[in-house]
Amino acid sequence: MRTFGEVNFSLFLNLMAIPLKTEKLIIEKDNMRIDQLFVQNFKGFEHKTINFSPQFNVLSGDNATGKTAILDALTIGLSALFQGFDNISSRPIKSDEMRHIGYQMGAELKLEPQPPAIVRCSGEVVETRMSWECSLAKSEKSRTTYKNAKPIIDKAKQLLERVRTGDKSLILPVLSYYGTGRLWIQKTERLKTIKPNSRLSEYKGCLEPASDEKRLLRWLKTMEIAALQRKVSIGVLEGLRAAVKNCLEGCESVYFDIPHDKLIATLANEQILPTKMLSDGQRITLGMVADIAHKAASLNPQLENQAAIETPGVVLIDEIDLHLHPNWQRKIINSLKTTFPKIQFIATTHSPFIIQSLREGELIDLNDSEPAEYEDQSIEDIAEYQMGVKIPQRSQRYLEMMATAKEYYHVLEQAKEAPSDEIKRLENRLDQLSAPFSDNIAYHAFLEMQREAAGLRRKSDESH
């Protein structure tokens, strides 16, 4: 007979919907993350070391500071894992990614490669701490070498064997890269269903920046048909719906409509729309979130509706703010954190709204500014002090007008005491200064009044 306490504890578990299981599939250790990246002679970097936080990282900096180059280096490092798998290609270091130095010899520009190009990573790979390296020794007729990547290749071979023996306790990490061309559009061609395949097949093409919406849609169609045939709720499919609902504000559900052969979104205002009719920002968010959830479900189907929550991994996103309204930019990072709590995200941005939402240690400033805390700071402070935008409270045109007025007054002061042969040059300078703002009648009239008061002519007056 159970005691009163045991009965109440059992009732508590039932009320909280916590299943009582003896088999524990979820591994509590950190499964997959990058702690540090080192690159040498890669793209524009002579050498660079970057440390990453465990969950979210945002790379910020001026254009040409190397934000996308770092994502590319990470894809090279992460894809070294595939060296231990069958029929899955790794991302090599390309010959044109080796840093070159240019110098002039007479009339000729010479570009000299600087070998070797090196990408070195350290971190956690399925519960094992390790470091590994990929390198390119020469710029031409040379292949990426993995002789110093043995730790991650050996780990991959172990994972392959565990997958082949049906090890249900193995949690495979999601690896994915979403480039700036990730806006996806459902095509009109009829989609085929997918056939059962190895868990590892989900790694094919996963670190290519171009989106592969067809693969996602085929998986969704297959799961919807299976749910209808079996007359049951399929856990991995419901997990994907929950992930989308959590990340995509105003979206209650998504499903693949079999008769219309289209992905459909049900919105909070009771609208039902094909996803191709959503805004670009909605489609980007939906496509990315659904793809991550789909990858988690395909890699770890044993986790069922908890796949998105319990699957670890590393996800790279170039320009995370792409096509997102500022209101969404404020929320997207927290939404991704709560939807995929075990995934490490590494993203790039030019948005102060994204930076404003970051916690301590999550911003990586490639402009080499002093580290600072930006959460809860004003957009103006972030734009001015972190992103180098002067007086962000005012438009660029306004700032130019104020600078012009200041110089205009300076020229007028010079003209008061200038010799006659200098007056003509100063009058021409005043014409140049005022010309770009002739469309602003009040501002232009004000400048002309000051000019007339100083007794200086305009070009139009010379003909009279």
PAFI-271574 format. One record per residue (C-alpha): residue number from 1; residue in three letters; z, x, y. Coordinates in steps of 0.02 Angstrom, whole numbers. Each point is the difference from the previous one (the first is absolute). Layout:
<recs>
+-----+------+--------+--------+--------+
: pos : code :      z :      x :      y :
+-----+------+--------+--------+--------+
: NUM :  ala :      Z :      X :      Y :
...
+-----+------+--------+--------+--------+
</recs>
This chain:
<recs>
+-----+------+--------+--------+--------+
: pos : code :      z :      x :      y :
+-----+------+--------+--------+--------+
:   1 :  met :      0 :      0 :      0 :
:   2 :  arg :    -46 :     66 :    173 :
:   3 :  thr :    131 :     12 :    135 :
:   4 :  phe :     -7 :    -98 :    163 :
:   5 :  gly :    -53 :    158 :     92 :
:   6 :  glu :   -142 :     34 :   -122 :
:   7 :  val :    -65 :   -179 :     19 :
:   8 :  asn :      2 :     12 :    189 :
:   9 :  phe :    -86 :    170 :     -1 :
:  10 :  ser :   -138 :    -69 :   -112 :
:  11 :  leu :    -19 :   -150 :    116 :
:  12 :  phe :    -10 :    118 :    150 :
:  13 :  leu :   -142 :     98 :    -81 :
:  14 :  asn :    -95 :   -160 :    -37 :
:  15 :  leu :     21 :    -63 :    176 :
:  16 :  met :    -63 :    165 :     70 :
:  17 :  ala :   -148 :     -4 :   -122 :
:  18 :  ile :     43 :    172 :    -69 :
:  19 :  pro :    -63 :     12 :   -181 :
:  20 :  leu :    121 :     67 :   -129 :
:  21 :  lys :   -103 :    130 :    -94 :
:  22 :  thr :     49 :    141 :   -116 :
:  23 :  glu :   -164 :     94 :     25 :
:  24 :  lys :    -10 :     91 :    167 :
:  25 :  leu :   -177 :     34 :     55 :
:  26 :  ile :     33 :     48 :    180 :
:  27 :  ile :     39 :    183 :     30 :
:  28 :  glu :    118 :     26 :    146 :
:  29 :  lys :    -50 :    179 :     42 :
:  30 :  asp :   -125 :     44 :    135 :
:  31 :  asn :   -165 :    -10 :    -91 :
:  32 :  met :   -137 :     65 :    116 :
:  33 :  arg :      4 :     73 :    174 :
:  34 :  ile :    -64 :    147 :    103 :
:  35 :  asp :    137 :     98 :     88 :
:  36 :  gln :   -106 :    138 :     76 :
:  37 :  leu :   -183 :     43 :     29 :
:  38 :  phe :    -63 :    174 :     42 :
:  39 :  val :   -181 :     33 :     46 :
:  40 :  gln :    -88 :    164 :     38 :
:  41 :  asn :   -176 :     18 :     69 :
:  42 :  phe :    -29 :   -186 :    -27 :
:  43 :  lys :   -111 :    -85 :    128 :
:  44 :  gly :     73 :     41 :    172 :
:  45 :  phe :    164 :     71 :    -65 :
:  46 :  glu :     26 :    186 :    -19 :
:  47 :  his :    165 :    -44 :    -81 :
:  48 :  lys :    113 :   -152 :     14 :
:  49 :  thr :    158 :    -61 :    -87 :
:  50 :  ile :     54 :   -182 :     10 :
:  51 :  asn :    158 :    -78 :    -71 :
:  52 :  phe :      1 :   -184 :    -44 :
:  53 :  ser :    136 :   -132 :     -8 :
:  54 :  pro :     22 :    -95 :   -165 :
:  55 :  gln :    -70 :   -170 :     51 :
:  56 :  phe :    -99 :    -10 :    162 :
:  57 :  asn :    -90 :    133 :    101 :
:  58 :  val :   -114 :    -21 :    150 :
:  59 :  leu :   -109 :    141 :     65 :
:  60 :  ser :    -31 :     -9 :    186 :
:  61 :  gly :    -94 :    115 :    118 :
:  62 :  asp :   -151 :     17 :    112 :
:  63 :  asn :   -175 :    -10 :    -72 :
:  64 :  ala :    -47 :    158 :    -95 :
:  65 :  thr :    181 :     46 :    -40 :
:  66 :  gly :    -37 :    -23 :   -185 :
:  67 :  lys :     77 :   -168 :    -50 :
:  68 :  thr :   -141 :    -50 :   -119 :
:  69 :  ala :    -15 :    180 :    -61 :
:  70 :  ile :    180 :    -10 :    -62 :
:  71 :  leu :    -38 :   -161 :    -94 :
:  72 :  asp :   -151 :     86 :    -78 :
:  73 :  ala :    108 :    148 :    -53 :
:  74 :  leu :    124 :   -121 :    -79 :
:  75 :  thr :   -138 :    -83 :   -101 :
:  76 :  ile :    -48 :    172 :    -66 :
:  77 :  gly :    179 :     38 :    -48 :
:  78 :  leu :     36 :   -170 :    -77 :
:  79 :  ser :   -162 :     -7 :    -98 :
:  80 :  ala :     45 :    162 :    -89 :
:  81 :  leu :     97 :   -118 :   -115 :
:  82 :  phe :   -166 :    -63 :    -67 :
:  83 :  gln :    -40 :    172 :    -73 :
:  84 :  gly :    109 :    -49 :   -147 :
:  85 :  phe :    -82 :   -170 :    -28 :
:  86 :  asp :   -163 :    -43 :    -88 :
:  87 :  asn :   -154 :    -51 :    101 :
:  88 :  ile :     87 :     -9 :    170 :
:  89 :  ser :    -65 :    119 :    133 :
:  90 :  ser :    110 :    100 :    117 :
:  91 :  arg :    -42 :     17 :    184 :
:  92 :  pro :    -55 :    182 :     28 :
:  93 :  ile :     10 :    104 :    157 :
:  94 :  lys :   -176 :     -8 :     69 :
:  95 :  ser :    -86 :    157 :     64 :
:  96 :  asp :    -20 :    -73 :    175 :
:  97 :  glu :    188 :    -36 :      4 :
:  98 :  met :     39 :    186 :      1 :
:  99 :  arg :     46 :     56 :    176 :
: 100 :  his :   -138 :     93 :     92 :
: 101 :  ile :     12 :    113 :    152 :
: 102 :  gly :   -144 :     -6 :    123 :
: 103 :  tyr :    -51 :    141 :    115 :
: 104 :  gln :   -152 :     45 :    104 :
: 105 :  met :   -113 :    147 :    -41 :
: 106 :  gly :   -131 :     12 :    135 :
: 107 :  ala :    -88 :   -168 :      4 :
: 108 :  glu :     60 :    -46 :   -175 :
: 109 :  leu :    155 :    -95 :    -52 :
: 110 :  lys :     78 :     66 :   -161 :
: 111 :  leu :    117 :   -103 :   -109 :
: 112 :  glu :    102 :    101 :   -122 :
: 113 :  pro :    102 :    -83 :   -140 :
: 114 :  gln :    182 :     52 :    -20 :
: 115 :  pro :     44 :     -1 :   -186 :
: 116 :  pro :    102 :    -49 :    -91 :
: 117 :  ala :     28 :   -184 :     43 :
: 118 :  ile :    167 :    -54 :    -74 :
: 119 :  val :     86 :   -169 :    -22 :
: 120 :  arg :    177 :     12 :    -67 :
: 121 :  cys :    117 :   -146 :    -35 :
: 122 :  ser :    179 :    -16 :    -55 :
: 123 :  gly :     96 :   -156 :    -46 :
: 124 :  glu :     43 :   -117 :   -143 :
: 125 :  val :   -127 :    -45 :   -134 :
: 126 :  val :     67 :   -131 :   -122 :
: 127 :  glu :    182 :     61 :      4 :
: 128 :  thr :    -44 :    185 :      4 :
: 129 :  arg :     19 :    114 :    152 :
: 130 :  met :   -146 :    119 :     17 :
: 131 :  ser :   -122 :     94 :    111 :
: 132 :  trp :   -185 :     22 :    -32 :
: 133 :  glu :   -152 :     73 :     88 :
: 134 :  cys :   -188 :    -27 :     11 :
: 135 :  ser :   -112 :    133 :     79 :
: 136 :  leu :   -179 :     45 :     41 :
: 137 :  ala :    -35 :    186 :     -4 :
: 138 :  lys :   -174 :      0 :     78 :
: 139 :  ser :    -98 :   -116 :    112 :
: 140 :  glu :   -160 :      0 :   -104 :
: 141 :  lys :    -32 :    -20 :   -186 :
: 142 :  ser :    184 :    -13 :    -34 :
: 143 :  arg :    107 :   -134 :    -79 :
: 144 :  thr :    177 :    -55 :     37 :
: 145 :  thr :    119 :     91 :   -116 :
: 146 :  tyr :    157 :    -77 :    -75 :
: 147 :  lys :     78 :    155 :    -81 :
: 148 :  asn :    155 :    -27 :    108 :
: 149 :  ala :      5 :   -186 :    -36 :
: 150 :  lys :     61 :     17 :   -178 :
: 151 :  pro :    164 :    -96 :     28 :
: 152 :  ile :    -86 :   -160 :     56 :
: 153 :  ile :   -139 :     16 :   -130 :
: 154 :  asp :    128 :     21 :   -140 :
: 155 :  lys :     92 :   -153 :     65 :
: 156 :  ala :   -163 :    -99 :     -1 :
: 157 :  lys :    -29 :     47 :   -183 :
: 158 :  gln :    174 :    -63 :    -42 :
: 159 :  leu :    -35 :   -164 :     89 :
: 160 :  leu :   -165 :    -18 :    -93 :
: 161 :  glu :     90 :     18 :   -166 :
: 162 :  arg :    134 :   -127 :     49 :
: 163 :  val :   -133 :   -126 :     53 :
: 164 :  arg :    -92 :     22 :   -166 :
: 165 :  thr :    159 :    -33 :    -99 :
: 166 :  gly :     37 :   -159 :     99 :
: 167 :  asp :    158 :     63 :     86 :
: 168 :  lys :     64 :   -154 :     96 :
: 169 :  ser :    133 :    100 :     92 :
: 170 :  leu :   -134 :    103 :     89 :
: 171 :  ile :    -22 :    -52 :    181 :
: 172 :  leu :   -165 :     69 :     64 :
: 173 :  pro :    -13 :     33 :    187 :
: 174 :  val :   -126 :    -80 :    116 :
: 175 :  leu :   -113 :    124 :     90 :
: 176 :  ser :   -115 :    -70 :    134 :
: 177 :  tyr :    -91 :     46 :    160 :
: 178 :  tyr :    -59 :   -127 :    129 :
: 179 :  gly :   -121 :     75 :    126 :
: 180 :  thr :    -64 :    -70 :    163 :
: 181 :  gly :   -143 :    -87 :    -91 :
: 182 :  arg :    118 :   -111 :    -99 :
: 183 :  leu :    -52 :   -167 :     78 :
: 184 :  trp :    -68 :    -89 :   -152 :
: 185 :  ile :   -117 :   -149 :    -11 :
: 186 :  gln :    -19 :   -107 :   -155 :
: 187 :  lys :   -182 :      4 :    -51 :
: 188 :  thr :    -98 :   -151 :    -57 :
: 189 :  glu :    -44 :     69 :   -173 :
: 190 :  arg :     92 :    -81 :   -144 :
: 191 :  leu :    143 :    106 :    -63 :
: 192 :  lys :     26 :     46 :   -181 :
: 193 :  thr :    168 :      3 :    -84 :
: 194 :  ile :     77 :    163 :    -61 :
: 195 :  lys :     32 :     57 :   -177 :
: 196 :  pro :    167 :     70 :    -61 :
: 197 :  asn :     10 :    186 :     33 :
: 198 :  ser :    120 :    147 :      3 :
: 199 :  arg :    138 :     -4 :    129 :
: 200 :  leu :    -65 :    167 :     65 :
: 201 :  ser :   -171 :    -72 :     42 :
: 202 :  glu :     76 :    -66 :    161 :
: 203 :  tyr :      0 :    179 :     67 :
: 204 :  lys :   -191 :      7 :      6 :
: 205 :  gly :    -53 :     12 :    181 :
: 206 :  cys :    175 :    -41 :     62 :
: 207 :  leu :      3 :    144 :    126 :
: 208 :  glu :   -170 :    -33 :     75 :
: 209 :  pro :     20 :    -66 :    179 :
: 210 :  ala :   -133 :   -137 :    -20 :
: 211 :  ser :     66 :   -168 :    -60 :
: 212 :  asp :    -46 :    -69 :   -171 :
: 213 :  glu :     22 :   -186 :     27 :
: 214 :  lys :   -110 :    -47 :   -147 :
: 215 :  arg :    122 :     77 :   -124 :
: 216 :  leu :    145 :    -96 :     77 :
: 217 :  leu :    -94 :   -165 :      2 :
: 218 :  arg :    -56 :     20 :   -180 :
: 219 :  trp :    181 :     29 :    -52 :
: 220 :  leu :     58 :   -153 :     97 :
: 221 :  lys :   -135 :   -108 :    -78 :
: 222 :  thr :     46 :     60 :   -174 :
: 223 :  met :    186 :    -35 :     27 :
: 224 :  glu :    -33 :   -175 :     70 :
: 225 :  ile :   -109 :    -45 :   -151 :
: 226 :  ala :    132 :     69 :   -120 :
: 227 :  ala :    135 :   -103 :     86 :
: 228 :  leu :   -106 :   -158 :    -17 :
: 229 :  gln :    -43 :     32 :   -182 :
: 230 :  arg :    177 :     41 :    -52 :
: 231 :  lys :     76 :   -134 :    112 :
: 232 :  val :    135 :    122 :     56 :
: 233 :  ser :     48 :     91 :    159 :
: 234 :  ile :    -53 :    183 :    -13 :
: 235 :  gly :    135 :    112 :     72 :
: 236 :  val :   -109 :    137 :     73 :
: 237 :  leu :   -108 :   -129 :     89 :
: 238 :  glu :    151 :    -87 :     75 :
: 239 :  gly :     68 :    169 :     54 :
: 240 :  leu :   -161 :     32 :     94 :
: 241 :  arg :     11 :   -169 :     88 :
: 242 :  ala :    179 :     37 :     52 :
: 243 :  ala :    -51 :    170 :     70 :
: 244 :  val :   -139 :    -76 :    104 :
: 245 :  lys :    112 :   -139 :     65 :
: 246 :  asn :    132 :    127 :     52 :
: 247 :  cys :   -123 :    112 :     94 :
: 248 :  leu :   -127 :   -123 :     69 :
: 249 :  glu :     83 :   -108 :    131 :
: 250 :  gly :    -55 :   -182 :     -9 :
: 251 :  cys :    -72 :     15 :   -176 :
: 252 :  glu :     88 :   -106 :   -130 :
: 253 :  ser :   -106 :     49 :   -150 :
: 254 :  val :   -163 :     73 :    -63 :
: 255 :  tyr :    -95 :    -46 :   -155 :
: 256 :  phe :   -172 :     28 :    -74 :
: 257 :  asp :    -92 :   -166 :     -6 :
: 258 :  ile :   -103 :     -3 :   -161 :
: 259 :  pro :   -128 :   -137 :     46 :
: 260 :  his :    -39 :     79 :    169 :
: 261 :  asp :     18 :    179 :    -65 :
: 262 :  lys :     95 :     50 :    157 :
: 263 :  leu :    170 :     62 :     53 :
: 264 :  ile :     89 :   -139 :     94 :
: 265 :  ala :    147 :     10 :    119 :
: 266 :  thr :    122 :   -143 :     31 :
: 267 :  leu :     74 :     16 :    175 :
: 268 :  ala :    165 :    -63 :     69 :
: 269 :  asn :    -88 :   -132 :    107 :
: 270 :  glu :    -69 :    -76 :   -162 :
: 271 :  gln :   -172 :     73 :     29 :
: 272 :  ile :    -93 :     56 :   -156 :
: 273 :  leu :   -132 :    131 :     37 :
: 274 :  pro :   -109 :    126 :    -92 :
: 275 :  thr :     73 :    170 :     43 :
: 276 :  lys :   -166 :     55 :     78 :
: 277 :  met :     38 :   -126 :    140 :
: 278 :  leu :    164 :     83 :     46 :
: 279 :  ser :     12 :    120 :    147 :
: 280 :  asp :    -36 :    184 :    -26 :
: 281 :  gly :    186 :     41 :     15 :
: 282 :  gln :     46 :   -132 :   -129 :
: 283 :  arg :   -135 :     57 :   -121 :
: 284 :  ile :     50 :    184 :     16 :
: 285 :  thr :    183 :    -40 :    -34 :
: 286 :  leu :    -40 :   -120 :   -142 :
: 287 :  gly :   -122 :    120 :    -82 :
: 288 :  met :    117 :    150 :     10 :
: 289 :  val :    158 :    -90 :    -56 :
: 290 :  ala :    -88 :    -94 :   -141 :
: 291 :  asp :    -81 :    163 :    -58 :
: 292 :  ile :    166 :     94 :     -7 :
: 293 :  ala :     81 :   -145 :    -94 :
: 294 :  his :   -149 :    -11 :   -118 :
: 295 :  lys :      9 :    187 :    -37 :
: 296 :  ala :    187 :    -13 :    -33 :
: 297 :  ala :    -30 :   -147 :   -118 :
: 298 :  ser :   -140 :     87 :    -94 :
: 299 :  leu :     95 :    163 :    -19 :
: 300 :  asn :    163 :    -84 :    -50 :
: 301 :  pro :    -35 :   -173 :    -73 :
: 302 :  gln :    167 :      6 :    -93 :
: 303 :  leu :     88 :    -25 :    168 :
: 304 :  glu :    -85 :   -170 :     19 :
: 305 :  asn :     45 :    -84 :    167 :
: 306 :  gln :    107 :    151 :     51 :
: 307 :  ala :   -146 :    123 :     -7 :
: 308 :  ala :    -22 :     11 :    189 :
: 309 :  ile :    186 :     22 :     29 :
: 310 :  glu :     37 :    123 :   -140 :
: 311 :  thr :   -157 :    108 :     -2 :
: 312 :  pro :     15 :    167 :     93 :
: 313 :  gly :   -144 :    102 :     68 :
: 314 :  val :    -83 :     79 :    151 :
: 315 :  val :   -115 :   -102 :    113 :
: 316 :  leu :   -103 :     79 :    141 :
: 317 :  ile :    -60 :   -107 :    147 :
: 318 :  asp :   -114 :     64 :    138 :
: 319 :  glu :     30 :    -93 :    165 :
: 320 :  ile :    127 :   -124 :    -63 :
: 321 :  asp :    -18 :   -100 :    162 :
: 322 :  leu :   -187 :    -29 :    -30 :
: 323 :  his :    -51 :   -175 :     60 :
: 324 :  leu :    182 :    -57 :     11 :
: 325 :  his :     65 :    -98 :    150 :
: 326 :  pro :    150 :     87 :     85 :
: 327 :  asn :    116 :   -133 :    -71 :
: 328 :  trp :    -55 :     48 :   -176 :
: 329 :  gln :      9 :    184 :     41 :
: 330 :  arg :    185 :    -22 :     37 :
: 331 :  lys :     30 :    -78 :   -172 :
: 332 :  ile :   -120 :     81 :   -123 :
: 333 :  ile :    108 :    151 :    -46 :
: 334 :  asn :    156 :   -101 :    -39 :
: 335 :  ser :   -107 :   -125 :    -99 :
: 336 :  leu :    -73 :    140 :   -107 :
: 337 :  lys :    173 :     76 :    -26 :
: 338 :  thr :     75 :   -161 :    -64 :
: 339 :  thr :   -152 :    -50 :   -103 :
: 340 :  phe :    -19 :    170 :    -85 :
: 341 :  pro :    175 :     79 :     14 :
: 342 :  lys :    -33 :    142 :   -125 :
: 343 :  ile :   -166 :     58 :     73 :
: 344 :  gln :    -13 :    146 :    121 :
: 345 :  phe :   -122 :    -39 :    141 :
: 346 :  ile :    -86 :    133 :    105 :
: 347 :  ala :   -102 :    -73 :    143 :
: 348 :  thr :    -83 :     49 :    164 :
: 349 :  thr :      3 :    -94 :    164 :
: 350 :  his :    -44 :      0 :    185 :
: 351 :  ser :    110 :   -151 :     36 :
: 352 :  pro :    164 :      8 :     98 :
: 353 :  phe :     49 :   -165 :    -82 :
: 354 :  ile :     -6 :     82 :   -171 :
: 355 :  ile :    102 :    148 :     63 :
: 356 :  gln :    127 :   -118 :     77 :
: 357 :  ser :     36 :    -78 :   -170 :
: 358 :  leu :     40 :    167 :    -85 :
: 359 :  arg :    171 :     61 :    -54 :
: 360 :  glu :     69 :    176 :     19 :
: 361 :  gly :   -102 :    130 :    -94 :
: 362 :  glu :   -152 :   -112 :    -28 :
: 363 :  leu :   -109 :     66 :    143 :
: 364 :  ile :    -98 :    161 :    -26 :
: 365 :  asp :    -66 :     54 :    171 :
: 366 :  leu :   -149 :    118 :    -16 :
: 367 :  asn :      9 :     37 :    186 :
: 368 :  asp :    156 :    102 :    -44 :
: 369 :  ser :    112 :    -98 :    119 :
: 370 :  glu :    188 :      8 :    -19 :
: 371 :  pro :     61 :   -120 :   -135 :
: 372 :  ala :     69 :   -160 :     74 :
: 373 :  glu :     59 :   -174 :    -49 :
: 374 :  tyr :   -125 :   -134 :     54 :
: 375 :  glu :     70 :   -157 :    -79 :
: 376 :  asp :     46 :   -127 :    136 :
: 377 :  gln :    -72 :    108 :    139 :
: 378 :  ser :   -120 :    -80 :    123 :
: 379 :  ile :   -187 :      8 :    -29 :
: 380 :  glu :    -18 :     87 :    169 :
: 381 :  asp :    119 :    140 :    -49 :
: 382 :  ile :    -86 :     26 :   -168 :
: 383 :  ala :   -173 :     -1 :     79 :
: 384 :  glu :     51 :    122 :    138 :
: 385 :  tyr :    119 :    121 :    -85 :
: 386 :  gln :    -65 :      1 :   -179 :
: 387 :  met :   -185 :    -41 :     23 :
: 388 :  gly :    -29 :     84 :    169 :
: 389 :  val :    -66 :   -153 :     94 :
: 390 :  lys :     41 :     22 :    185 :
: 391 :  ile :     82 :   -152 :     83 :
: 392 :  pro :    -44 :   -122 :   -141 :
: 393 :  gln :     65 :   -147 :    103 :
: 394 :  arg :   -161 :      8 :    103 :
: 395 :  ser :   -183 :     -6 :    -51 :
: 396 :  gln :   -106 :    156 :      4 :
: 397 :  arg :   -107 :    -75 :    138 :
: 398 :  tyr :    154 :    -34 :    106 :
: 399 :  leu :     56 :    181 :    -21 :
: 400 :  glu :   -172 :     62 :     49 :
: 401 :  met :      1 :   -111 :    155 :
: 402 :  met :    169 :     69 :     54 :
: 403 :  ala :    -57 :    180 :    -29 :
: 404 :  thr :   -159 :    -35 :     99 :
: 405 :  ala :     97 :    -75 :    146 :
: 406 :  lys :    113 :    153 :      3 :
: 407 :  glu :   -148 :    120 :      8 :
: 408 :  tyr :    -88 :   -114 :    126 :
: 409 :  tyr :    147 :     15 :    119 :
: 410 :  his :      3 :    187 :    -27 :
: 411 :  val :   -184 :     15 :     48 :
: 412 :  leu :     28 :   -109 :    154 :
: 413 :  glu :    141 :    115 :     56 :
: 414 :  gln :   -114 :    151 :    -24 :
: 415 :  ala :   -138 :    -85 :    103 :
: 416 :  lys :    113 :    -21 :    152 :
: 417 :  glu :      4 :    187 :     30 :
: 418 :  ala :   -161 :     53 :    -85 :
: 419 :  pro :   -140 :     89 :     96 :
: 420 :  ser :   -161 :    -98 :     25 :
: 421 :  asp :    -95 :     91 :   -139 :
: 422 :  glu :    136 :    -51 :   -125 :
: 423 :  ile :      1 :   -185 :     49 :
: 424 :  lys :   -162 :    -36 :    -95 :
: 425 :  arg :     70 :     68 :   -164 :
: 426 :  leu :    159 :   -102 :     19 :
: 427 :  glu :    -98 :   -159 :     36 :
: 428 :  asn :   -101 :     27 :   -160 :
: 429 :  arg :    161 :     25 :    -97 :
: 430 :  leu :     70 :   -165 :     65 :
: 431 :  asp :   -160 :    -88 :    -58 :
: 432 :  gln :     21 :     75 :   -174 :
: 433 :  leu :    181 :    -54 :    -11 :
: 434 :  ser :    -26 :   -181 :     53 :
: 435 :  ala :   -162 :    -34 :    -97 :
: 436 :  pro :     78 :    -36 :   -173 :
: 437 :  phe :    110 :   -137 :     74 :
: 438 :  ser :   -126 :    -92 :    108 :
: 439 :  asp :     20 :   -152 :   -115 :
: 440 :  asn :    181 :    -18 :     56 :
: 441 :  ile :    -33 :    -76 :    172 :
: 442 :  ala :    178 :      6 :     67 :
: 443 :  tyr :     31 :    179 :    -56 :
: 444 :  his :   -171 :     60 :     63 :
: 445 :  ala :     25 :    -87 :    168 :
: 446 :  phe :    170 :     81 :     19 :
: 447 :  leu :    -73 :    174 :    -26 :
: 448 :  glu :   -139 :    -35 :    125 :
: 449 :  met :    124 :    -59 :    132 :
: 450 :  gln :     95 :    164 :    -18 :
: 451 :  arg :   -163 :     94 :     16 :
: 452 :  glu :    -55 :    -91 :    157 :
: 453 :  ala :    171 :     29 :     77 :
: 454 :  ala :    -25 :    186 :    -28 :
: 455 :  gly :   -171 :     -9 :     85 :
: 456 :  leu :   -103 :     52 :   -151 :
: 457 :  arg :   -171 :    -74 :    -37 :
: 458 :  arg :    -68 :    -71 :   -162 :
: 459 :  lys :   -170 :     42 :    -73 :
: 460 :  ser :    -63 :   -175 :     40 :
: 461 :  asp :     40 :     30 :    184 :
: 462 :  glu :   -110 :    156 :     12 :
: 463 :  ser :   -162 :    -99 :     -5 :
: 464 :  his :     49 :   -100 :    155 :
+-----+------+--------+--------+--------+
</recs>
